[in-house]
Amino acid sequence: MKKAPTGTALEVFRAFLKLGLTSFGGPVAHIGYFRDELVVRRKWLTEENYADLLALCQFLPGPASSQLGFALGLLRAGWGGAIAAFLAFTLPSAVLLTALALAAVHLDGDVAHGLIHGLKIVAVAIVAQAVWGMARTLCPDATRAAIALSSMALITLLPGSFGMMAAIGLGGLAGMALCGASGGQMHQMHIPVGKGVGITALACFTFLFAVLPIMSSSGQGFAMIDGFYRAGALVFGGGHVVLPLLEAETVARGWISSDTFITGYGLAQAVPGPLFTFAAWLGAAGGSAPNGILGAMIALIALFAPGFLLLIAALPFWGQLRARPHAQTAMQGANAAVVGILGLALYDPVFLGGINGRVDIVLAAICFVALVRWRIPPWAVVAGAAAGRMLIFGLA
């Protein structure tokens, strides 16, 4: 059932630009920011409808907070609102990370190397926090813990994006076979998207997923689009899960170095907005064309596109789909599998790329405690770790 939007694209842009400039802390924090600004303060929708949209975005692969923002903009002001929400929430961090990537080639000297190494160290703590938090939420029982460990073993034997695809797929099958449906109360959701549009979006997603690997041999640009699109299509469980997927599509292919990858990931923690804008750094910092601003734009669009296509495809059918027990149990298994994938990524490339000795271990441990126990904002932890390691390098 459709409901006419009641707002304007400009109104949506202003609201989400504020969120894009101030929403630090990652996808979980973004969900809280959205609720406070749009449900509590602006009263754009009810708590029940907000919870329903959130459930859908967590069910689908892709950047959950960006998908949620896209859906909220769509609900408020139609397609113009959806695009305005995406641009306003994404551009601040994307522009900043692109500029930093372009400036990084000019960094030199002990202090600069200390800054870069400090960012790698704090990335260890941030990924460890993500693994810890996701394991507690997504692997609360022995069955899902076993699925996580099995996915870790599988991608150890079968590294790369194919192994991750297999781990997620087998995790979903294991969830259907072994996990129990959670159930839950259903809420009606009014979305201005028809079933025909949803089917078309699903067809576009499937076509690109099938054709881009074939076109990847036509040149670096097509290979880049294919790699980022595939990574965006397989991200279950939150923004941090994109780390191993992008590492397999960029570092493993020789597009950028492991040091550049980890440095950018550390910087991505210090800026507001979606973690997926890490793609802007990767696209801009590439060693061969397309790179720079064009590379950043290609990487961003390719990484975000599959999640948005799947969201549009699912919106008209979500009420019926989420009630099916098999859909619920498959997602439980797939989410457990991504915990194992991220756990292995914590060791390689994050730990191996960032820790060089005892001082680094101590600093990473301090950062982890600061994030988990002292509740210090991630951007402040990033700044402190970078400044501390930069000072050590400068004095050494």
Summary of the structure (lengths in Angstrom):
residues: 396
radius of gyration: 20.4
end to end distance: 66.1
largest distance: 66.1
contacts: 1473
relative contact order: 0.17
helix: 79%
strand: 0%
